[in-house]
Every structure is written in structure tokens, then in C-alpha cells.
Amino acid sequence: MGIALNGFIVVMNSKTWMRNKCLPPGDQIVTSLCLSRWIYLCLVGVHGIWHSILSQVHVSFFSWFFNPALISMNYISIWIARLLCVYYCVKIAIYKHVVFLYLKEKMPKLAPWFLGLCVLFSLVLGLPYWLQIPSSQFNISTMNVTQNTTMQPFSGIYLISSTPPFIIFTIAFFLTIPSLWKHIRNMSGDGTSFRNPDMKTHYNAIKSITFFFLLHIMFIVCINIYHTGMLARGTLQRSFMSVLTVVYPFLHSAVLIFYNRKLRKEFLHLITYMSTFISSTPPSLIII
């Protein structure tokens, strides 16, 4: 489901970009975030299939390529998600500081540069994992594996490198929510009804950002526990942590679709079309 939802957002925003020859900065960030998550989830799927089917070459090949690739793509999605939080903060929060005013004015031009910096930071942070070349050797023809050492996770590196994005997210969250509440109180004082579209938009923004913040806390805790090796491999607790780290991009993408009018409309249209197609298809063809 996570692959489908993130792919859906990428396709819809790509269609808008092809039609209008441009995308707003918010849509650029969301599209980049969903694309990075789509690649990450695809790698997770390939990792699981390869490990279950070709487990004999799992240690050597995955230690050199897939494990660092997964971590690098995870870093990219984390940093772009933090950029999305900063964008929401700059767009929604009402502050007179010169930095906020500058970012509000220049964000359309700065968004591509910020995205490039997010990718650059992520690749630099993932470099130690790429440089740790395993000494396991295998023979593809005979499928025999001789493992001298295994790739040990850099638990401290991941914990340290995931801290700055979390701090940025926390600052953006606590700058945005008070500003939104203050604006809502001002609107209520002016006699604006809670059924007013602007009021609903602000409430939806609060719910969306708060849910995103709680999801991210869950994700950071789970993925750091998973990578630090606190739980032994093969245990139920470690598998549960792994599942939660994959559920996070799915849930956040679902929130992005739910609170975006255009994406929600297109998604409901797609669901309606699929339901109509399935109901009109003979059961024999569906079974086949």
C-alpha cells in the first residue's frame, strides 16, 4: 500500500507538472518526498524477496549494496520530510522576523536548491555505510558462501545523523502550531464561524502537522532501536520495529492525500473507477 500511495502522489503531481510546465514549491517537495519513499519501499520489497529466495548470497551482496542503499534513501526521505515541515512553517506561521519574510518571498526559487542540499546531506551521511565493504565472498555458480565477517551496523552514526532533522522538525512544529492557534483565536474573536472554510483549513493544518509530528517520533524511535541492534535478529520485537518503520511512509502519504483536496478527489475517482471495473468484470476473469 505504501508503494501504491506514494506512486499515486508522484504520478498525479507529475501530470500537473507536465500540463502546467511547473509545480508550486510545496508540490515539488511532496513529489520528491514521495518519490524517495517509493524507491525506499521498492528496495525494502526487493530486499525481502532476495533474502527469502536467494538467502545464500544475501550476506555479501546486500552488505555491499542494498543495506547502504536502503539507509541512504531513508536519509533522503527524512531530510526532505523535514524540508516539507519547514515549508509548512514558513507558509503558515505569521512572524515578522527577516528570515521568515525572506523565505516566504524566495521559497519558489529556493525549493529546488533546498532539495538538492537534502540529497547531498543524505549521501554524505550514508557514505560510511558505502565505504564499509564486507569481506564475505561467494561463488554464484555454486551458491556457496564463505563469510569471514559480517557487516556491523553503525548504530552511533545513525543515531547522531537522525538527530538534526528531528531537531529541525521539532522547532518548525513548535513555531507553526502556536501561530496557527493564535490566528484561529483572532478569527473566532472576529465572529468567524467554525464552519467557515478558512477556519476548517487551519484546523486541518493543525491536525495534519500534529499527526505527522507524532508519526515521526514513532519512526525515529523505532528505526534507531532497529539499527542500534538493541533487539536480537529474528525476534518478534525486532520484526515489529521493522514493520513500524515501513508503516510510517504509508500513513503519512495517506494523510497527505486526505488533507489535499486535489489528491483526495483524484484518489476517490480512482477508487470509484476500480470498483466499477471490478464489479463489471466476470468472476472467471478475476480469478484468472
C-alpha positions as CSV (number, residue, x, y, z in Angstrom):
1,M,0.0,0.0,0.0
2,G,2.8,2.4,0.8
3,I,4.3,1.9,-2.7
4,A,0.9,2.4,-4.3
5,L,0.0,5.6,-2.3
6,N,3.5,7.2,-2.9
7,G,3.4,6.3,-6.5
8,F,-0.1,7.7,-6.9
9,I,1.1,11.1,-5.5
10,V,4.1,11.1,-7.7
11,V,2.0,10.4,-10.8
12,M,-0.6,13.0,-10.0
13,N,1.9,15.7,-9.4
14,S,3.9,14.7,-12.4
15,K,0.8,15.1,-14.6
16,T,0.3,18.6,-13.1
17,W,3.9,19.4,-13.9
18,M,3.6,18.2,-17.5
19,R,0.4,20.1,-18.0
20,N,1.5,23.4,-16.4
21,K,5.3,23.1,-17.1
22,C,5.9,24.0,-13.4
23,L,5.0,23.0,-9.9
24,P,4.5,25.1,-6.7
25,P,7.3,24.7,-4.2
26,G,5.1,22.6,-1.9
27,D,4.2,20.2,-4.6
28,Q,7.9,19.9,-5.6
29,I,8.8,18.9,-2.1
30,V,5.9,16.5,-1.7
31,T,6.7,14.9,-5.1
32,S,10.4,14.5,-4.2
33,L,9.5,13.1,-0.8
34,C,7.0,10.5,-2.2
35,L,9.5,9.5,-4.9
36,S,12.2,8.9,-2.4
37,R,9.8,6.9,-0.3
38,W,8.6,4.9,-3.3
39,I,12.2,4.0,-4.1
40,Y,12.9,3.1,-0.5
41,L,9.9,0.9,-0.2
42,C,10.7,-0.8,-3.5
43,L,14.2,-1.6,-2.2
44,V,12.7,-3.0,1.0
45,G,10.5,-5.2,-1.1
46,V,13.4,-6.4,-3.2
47,H,15.4,-7.0,-0.1
48,G,12.7,-9.2,1.4
49,I,12.3,-11.2,-1.9
50,W,16.0,-11.7,-2.4
51,H,16.6,-12.7,1.2
52,S,13.8,-15.3,1.0
53,I,14.7,-16.7,-2.4
54,L,18.5,-16.3,-2.6
55,S,19.4,-16.2,1.0
56,Q,22.8,-17.9,0.3
57,V,24.1,-14.7,-1.4
58,H,22.3,-12.4,0.9
59,V,25.2,-11.5,3.2
60,S,27.8,-10.5,0.7
61,F,25.7,-8.8,-1.9
62,F,23.3,-6.9,0.4
63,S,26.0,-5.8,2.8
64,W,27.7,-4.1,-0.1
65,F,24.7,-2.6,-2.0
66,F,21.3,-2.9,-0.6
67,N,21.9,-2.1,3.1
68,P,23.7,1.2,2.3
69,A,21.2,2.0,-0.4
70,L,18.3,1.5,2.0
71,I,19.9,3.7,4.6
72,S,20.8,6.4,2.0
73,M,17.3,6.5,0.6
74,N,15.9,6.6,4.2
75,Y,18.2,9.6,4.9
76,I,16.9,11.4,1.8
77,S,13.3,10.8,2.7
78,I,13.9,12.0,6.3
79,W,15.6,15.2,5.2
80,I,13.0,16.0,2.5
81,A,10.3,15.4,5.1
82,R,12.0,18.0,7.3
83,L,12.1,20.4,4.4
84,L,8.4,19.9,4.0
85,C,7.9,20.8,7.7
86,V,10.0,23.9,7.3
87,Y,7.9,24.8,4.2
88,Y,4.7,24.5,6.1
89,C,6.1,26.6,8.9
90,V,7.2,29.3,6.5
91,K,4.0,29.3,4.6
92,I,1.6,29.1,7.6
93,A,3.4,30.8,10.6
94,I,3.0,34.5,10.9
95,Y,6.2,36.1,12.2
96,K,7.8,39.4,11.3
97,H,11.4,38.1,11.5
98,V,13.5,38.9,8.5
99,V,14.4,35.2,7.9
100,F,10.7,34.3,7.7
101,L,9.9,37.2,5.4
102,Y,12.8,36.3,3.1
103,L,11.9,32.7,2.9
104,K,8.2,33.5,2.2
105,E,9.3,35.6,-0.7
106,K,12.1,33.4,-2.1
107,M,10.8,29.9,-1.4
108,P,9.7,29.2,-5.0
109,K,13.3,29.8,-6.2
110,L,14.9,28.2,-3.2
111,A,12.9,25.0,-3.1
112,P,15.0,23.2,-5.8
113,W,18.2,24.2,-4.1
114,F,17.0,23.0,-0.7
115,L,16.0,19.7,-2.3
116,G,19.5,19.3,-3.8
117,L,21.0,20.1,-0.4
118,C,18.8,17.4,1.2
119,V,20.1,14.8,-1.2
120,L,23.7,15.9,-0.8
121,F,23.5,15.8,3.0
122,S,21.9,12.3,2.8
123,L,24.6,11.0,0.5
124,V,27.3,12.3,2.8
125,L,25.7,10.8,5.9
126,G,25.3,7.4,4.1
127,L,28.9,7.4,2.8
128,P,30.3,5.5,5.8
129,Y,27.9,2.6,5.1
130,W,29.1,2.5,1.4
131,L,32.7,2.5,2.4
132,Q,32.3,-0.5,4.7
133,I,33.0,-3.2,2.2
134,P,32.2,-6.6,3.6
135,S,34.8,-9.4,3.4
136,S,32.3,-12.1,2.7
137,Q,32.9,-13.9,-0.6
138,F,30.6,-16.1,-2.6
139,N,30.6,-18.2,-5.7
140,I,27.4,-17.5,-7.8
141,S,27.8,-20.7,-9.8
142,T,27.8,-23.0,-6.8
143,M,25.9,-20.6,-4.5
144,N,28.4,-21.3,-1.7
145,V,29.2,-18.6,0.8
146,T,32.2,-18.1,2.9
147,Q,31.7,-15.4,5.5
148,N,34.7,-14.0,7.3
149,T,33.0,-11.1,8.9
150,T,29.5,-9.6,8.8
151,M,28.6,-6.0,8.3
152,Q,28.0,-4.5,11.7
153,P,25.6,-1.6,11.9
154,F,26.9,1.8,12.7
155,S,24.5,2.4,15.5
156,G,26.1,5.6,16.8
157,I,26.3,7.1,13.3
158,Y,22.6,6.6,12.6
159,L,21.5,7.9,15.9
160,I,23.6,11.1,15.6
161,S,22.7,11.7,11.9
162,S,19.0,11.3,12.6
163,T,19.1,13.9,15.4
164,P,19.5,17.2,13.4
165,P,16.4,16.5,11.2
166,F,14.4,15.7,14.3
167,I,15.5,19.0,15.9
168,I,14.6,21.0,12.8
169,F,11.2,19.3,12.7
170,T,10.6,20.0,16.4
171,I,11.5,23.7,16.0
172,A,9.3,24.0,12.9
173,F,6.4,22.3,14.7
174,F,6.5,24.5,17.8
175,L,6.8,27.6,15.7
176,T,3.8,26.6,13.5
177,I,1.2,25.3,16.0
178,P,1.2,28.4,18.3
179,S,1.0,30.7,15.3
180,L,-2.0,28.7,13.9
181,W,-3.8,28.7,17.2
182,K,-3.3,32.5,17.6
183,H,-4.7,33.1,14.1
184,I,-7.7,30.8,14.9
185,R,-8.4,32.8,18.1
186,N,-8.3,36.0,16.2
187,M,-10.7,34.7,13.6
188,S,-13.0,33.5,16.4
189,G,-12.9,36.9,18.0
190,D,-13.9,38.5,14.7
191,G,-17.1,36.3,14.7
192,T,-15.9,33.8,12.2
193,S,-17.9,30.5,12.4
194,F,-16.1,27.2,12.9
195,R,-17.9,26.1,9.7
196,N,-16.0,28.8,7.7
197,P,-13.7,27.2,5.0
198,D,-10.7,29.2,6.2
199,M,-11.3,28.0,9.8
200,K,-11.6,24.4,8.7
201,T,-8.4,24.8,6.6
202,H,-6.5,25.9,9.7
203,Y,-7.9,23.1,11.9
204,N,-7.0,20.6,9.2
205,A,-3.4,22.0,9.1
206,I,-3.1,21.6,12.9
207,K,-4.3,18.0,12.8
208,S,-2.1,17.2,9.8
209,I,1.1,18.6,11.2
210,T,0.4,17.2,14.7
211,F,-0.2,13.7,13.3
212,F,2.9,14.0,11.1
213,F,4.9,15.0,14.2
214,L,3.7,12.0,16.3
215,L,4.3,9.7,13.4
216,H,7.8,11.0,13.0
217,I,8.6,10.5,16.7
218,M,7.4,6.9,16.4
219,F,9.5,6.4,13.3
220,I,12.7,7.9,14.8
221,V,12.4,5.7,18.0
222,C,11.7,2.5,16.1
223,I,14.3,2.9,13.4
224,N,17.0,3.8,15.9
225,I,16.1,0.8,18.1
226,Y,16.2,-1.3,14.9
227,H,19.6,-0.1,13.7
228,T,21.3,0.1,17.1
229,G,21.0,-3.7,17.4
230,M,19.2,-3.5,20.8
231,L,17.0,-6.3,19.7
232,A,18.4,-9.6,18.6
233,R,17.8,-10.6,15.0
234,G,14.9,-12.9,14.4
235,T,12.9,-11.8,17.4
236,L,9.3,-10.7,17.3
237,Q,10.1,-7.3,18.8
238,R,12.7,-6.6,16.1
239,S,10.3,-7.6,13.3
240,F,7.6,-5.4,14.9
241,M,10.0,-2.4,14.8
242,S,10.8,-3.1,11.2
243,V,7.1,-3.2,10.3
244,L,6.5,0.2,12.0
245,T,9.3,1.8,10.0
246,V,7.6,0.7,6.8
247,V,4.2,1.7,8.0
248,Y,5.3,5.3,8.6
249,P,5.7,6.4,5.0
250,F,2.4,4.7,4.2
251,L,0.5,6.5,6.9
252,H,2.0,9.9,6.2
253,S,1.2,9.6,2.4
254,A,-2.3,8.7,3.4
255,V,-2.5,11.9,5.4
256,L,-1.1,13.9,2.6
257,I,-3.8,12.6,0.3
258,F,-6.6,13.0,2.8
259,Y,-5.9,16.7,3.5
260,N,-5.1,17.7,-0.1
261,R,-8.3,18.5,-1.9
262,K,-6.9,17.8,-5.4
263,L,-5.2,14.5,-4.4
264,R,-8.2,13.3,-2.4
265,K,-10.6,14.0,-5.3
266,E,-8.3,12.1,-7.8
267,F,-7.8,9.2,-5.3
268,L,-11.6,8.8,-4.8
269,H,-12.1,8.9,-8.6
270,L,-9.5,6.2,-9.0
271,I,-11.2,4.0,-6.3
272,T,-14.6,4.5,-7.9
273,Y,-13.2,3.6,-11.3
274,M,-11.5,0.4,-9.9
275,S,-14.7,-0.6,-8.0
276,T,-16.7,-0.2,-11.2
277,F,-14.2,-2.1,-13.3
278,I,-14.1,-5.0,-10.8
279,S,-17.8,-5.2,-10.4
280,S,-18.3,-5.3,-14.2
281,T,-15.7,-7.9,-14.8
282,P,-16.8,-11.5,-14.9
283,P,-15.7,-13.5,-11.8
284,S,-13.9,-16.1,-14.0
285,L,-11.6,-13.4,-15.4
286,I,-10.9,-12.0,-12.0
287,I,-9.9,-15.5,-10.8
288,I,-7.7,-15.9,-13.8
